[in-house]
Each structure stands twice: as C-alpha cells, then as structure tokens.
Amino acid sequence: NLTNLLAQDRLSLSPDGFAGLVWAPALVGILVPIGLLWLAFRKDLSGRYGPQPVHKARDRVLLYSASGVMALLLPALVSGVPVQYPAMAAAAVLLGLFLWRRRSALRWSMVPWRPLMLTSGLFMVVEALHANGLTRFLSGIAGSGEGLPALLQLAGLGAGAANAVNNLPAYLALEPVGDSPVRLAALLIGVNLGPLVTPWASLATLLWHDRLVRMNVLITWKGYALFGLIVAPVTVLAAVLALAAAQQ
C-alpha cells in the first residue's frame, strides 16, 4: 500500500524493520475480515466445487514473460531499493511485451482516469489545508502518547478521515502527528483497515469497483457501506489491540 511506503520512508526502516513493526496488526487485518465474511456468507461457501475447465494460453511467450516479470518484481519491491524504480521498470517491460505480442489489448480506457483525477484533487485540497493550519488543528484532536487509548484515538481519527476524503490524503494530513513508530503504525491501521465504508475512501476500492462493473458483477454501494460499518470498527479495534500487545 502506498501509505506503507510513505511511512517506511518517514521512519527510514528496512522492509524487515517495517514488517517487525506492523506484523501483528497486519495479521489481524487479514483474519478479522475473513472471519466476518465467513459469518455473513457461510451458506454460500458451503458445498463442493468441481474443477473448472482448463483454458490453454493463446500466447505462451507473453504468459511466461509476464509471469517472469512479476516473479522478479515481488522480491525487488522488498529489496530495499526505492520501489519506484523496479515498479517503473516492470511497467515498461510489460508495456513493451504487449506492444510486441498483443497490441490490440492496450486501450486508453484501461487507465483509471476518474479515480486518478479524484485522488489528485484530494491531494491538492489537503496541501492547501496544510498551508492554512491543518496540522495544528489535527494535533489538538489526535492525542499524544503511546498508550492504548491514545493509539485508538489516532487510529479512529485516521479511519474517519480516510472515509471522509481518501486514505492517501488522510495519511498525509495526519502524518505529522504520528511522531513515533508506534503512533505511525496506529495511523496506518486507521487509514489502511478503516476505509471500508465510503466508496472514495480508498483508490483500490474505486479501481476494483470499476473492474467488477466491467465483469458485470453488481456491488451496490449501500450494501458495501452497511457491511463496512460493521467490519471497519471491529477490524481497526482488534488491530490496535494487537499492535499494543506486540509492543509489550
């Protein structure tokens, strides 16, 4: 997540050091939503599923080449090299592969213009607010210290801000009050696990919704928000408790 990269850079942590800080809340952030989804849809998950028909790759060269790029990219992202370099290199190689092997698959409509424009606009709004005293205002309501109530307060504020605007500008707005590794981890919990209520809370949500619409899968925002109102608070609370426990 981009917010994690921003926090890792601010703390000057290696990938291993960052994982050592957030492993417990990250694990909770995976298991709690899975458990809640199972409770909500356990009837749909029962039964047996037969094997799906195997579709032969139309272009084995493209398949194996793209797979090789991804296999090299994943370790490169956690190697300590600034992530923009392997990411841009991988994107350039993949673009070249598709220009060579399947140019017809490339369309300008693949670029998520609307979510990108929305997020860019929110970034500009946050920067303008920073210039007009936003940090001073947030310092007064974000609390201080590394006790459990303070961490819950910061994580809750991060989750609320992410759902109000977007998790990336919310993180940037609150980053100055995350004045220690543990407080910054609590902020990450809020802005990473909390944006599950409003559609615009996370760019990933907008991108996935756009993808599902293209696949004719209907996800109503009302149902998403109602389920998120249950999942987000429970997940954020459990993750902060895990963070506090891991620091003992």
N, C-alpha and C positions, 0 to 999 in steps of 0.2 A: 504494500500500500504506500502511496506517495507520502502520506503523513508519517509513516515509519521512517522513510528515507530522510525526511526533513528532521525528525527527532534524532536519528542516528548521527546525522551531520552536526547538529547542535551540541550533542553530548560527546562528539568525537570518539564514538565507540566502534570497535570492530564488529563484524557480523556476529561473532561468537559472544562478545560482550553484550550486544543488544539482545540476543536470544536469552542470555543468562538473566537479563533484567525482566523480560516480559513472558517467559515461557509459561508460567503458571496461569496468568490471566488469558493468554492465548489459547491454552488448552481448554479452559473453562468456556471461552468464547466459541469454541467448536462444539463441545459436548452439550452445553445447555440448549442451544437452538435445535440441535439434532434430537435431543430428548423431547422438547416441546413439539417439534414437528411430528415425531412418532406418536405422541399422545393425541395430537389433533387428527392425524391421518392414518392411524394404525389399522383401521378397517381396509383402507385402500392398499395398504402394504402387505396384507395377508395373501396367502395363496401361493401359487407356483408360476414361474415364468419360463416359457420354453425358449430355446436358443433362437436368436434372430438369424435370418439368412445372411450369409457372408457375401459381401459385395467386393468383387475384385477391383483393385485400384486401376483406374484408367491410365494413370501415368505414374509408373513406379519410380522413375527418376525424380519426379517432383516430390512424390511422397517421401522417399528416403532422404532426399536432400533437405527438405523442410524439417523432417524429424531430426536430422543431424544438427541443423542449426539450433533447434530447441534444446537438444541434449547438451550442446556446448554453452548455450546461453544461461541455463539454470545455474551451473556452478560458477560461471563468470559473474553473475549478479551478487553472489555472496563471497567473492574472492577478495574483496577489499578495494578493488578498482572502482572508481566512481561509476555508478550504474548507467549514467547516460551514455558512456562510451560503448559498452557491449550491447546496450539496447539499440542504439542508433546503427551499430554495425550489423546486428541481426536483422533489423528492419530493412536496411539497404540490400542485404544479401537476399532476403525473402522477396523483396520487390523485384530484384534482378531475375530471380528464378521464375517468378510468374510472368514477367515480361518475355522471358525466353520460352517457357513451356506452355503457358496458358494465359495469354494476354487478354482474352475475352472475359476472364474472371474479374479483371480490375475495372472498377467503376467509381466515378466520383461520389456516387451515393453511398459508398462504403464509409466515407468519412463522416463521423457523427457531428455534423455542423451545429445543430441546435444545442445539444448538451455542452459542446465546447464553448459556444458563444455565451450560454448562460453562466457557466463556471467562470469564464474570463470576466464577465460583467460583475459577478460577485466579488472576485478578487479586487477589482478596481474600487468597489464600494468599501471593502474592508480597509484598503490602503488609505482611502480618503478619511475614513473614520479614525484610523490610527493617527493620522496627521492632526486630528481635531480632538485628541484626548481620550481615545477609546481605551488605551492601555491603563490609564489612570482610573477610569471608571470601572473596568473589569477587575483591577486589583482590589477594589473595595468589596466586591461580591464573590471573589474566587477563594477567599480564605487564605490561610497560611499554615505552614507546618506539615508534618508527615504522619500525623495520627489518622486513625481510621475515619473519624468524622470529616477531617479536612480533605482526605483523599476522595471520599464520597461526594463532598461538596463540589470539588473540582471536576470529577468525572461526570456528575449530574449536569453541571453547567456546560461542559463540553458536548454532552448528548443533546441538551436543549438547544444550544447554539447551532449544532450540526443540522438538526431538524428544522430550525428556523431559516437557515440560509443554505449551508452546504458544508460538508465536513472539512474540506480543504481550507476555505477561508476562515471557518470556525477555529481550526487548529492554529492558523497564522495569527488570528486575533488573540488567542489565549496563550500562545507560546511563551510570551514574556513572564506570565505568572507561574509557569512550570519551571521554577527556579532550582530544582534538584532533579536527579534522575528518577526518583520515585514519584515525585509530583508530575513530571512529564509523562511517565508511564500511566499514571491515573488519567491524565488528559487524553492520552492515546486510547485508553479504554473507552472514554466517553465519545470521542469523535469517530472511532472505528467500529465499536459494537452498538452504539446508540442510534445511528441514523437509519432506523428501520420503520419510521412512521410516515414521513412525508416523501413524496416521490423525488424531490430535488435534493434530499439530504445527502445523497451520495451519487457521484458521477457514475459509479458502477451500476447502481440501480437503474439509472436512466438508460445506460447502454444495454443492460440486459433486457429491460422492458422493450426497447426498440427491436432487439434481436428476437424476442418472443413474438412480438407483433408480426414480424416478417415470417415467422414459422406458424402463424395462425393459432397461437396459444393465447387464450384470453386470461389476463390477470387484471382484475378490477382494482383500482386504487383504493376504493372504500374497504374492500376485504383485506388488502395489503396493510392499510393503516390500522385497522382494528386488531389484526393479528400482531402487528408491530408494537402496538400499545401494551401488549402483554409480554412479548418476547424481549423488547429492548430494556425495560426496567429490571426484569429478572436477571438478564444476562449481565448488564452493567454492574448491578449489585454483587452478583456472585463473582465476577471477575475482579472487582476491587477487593473483596474479601480474600480472594486467592493471592492478589498482589501483596496485601498487608501480611498475610500468613507467610508468604515466601521470604519476606524481609526479616522475619524474626530470627 
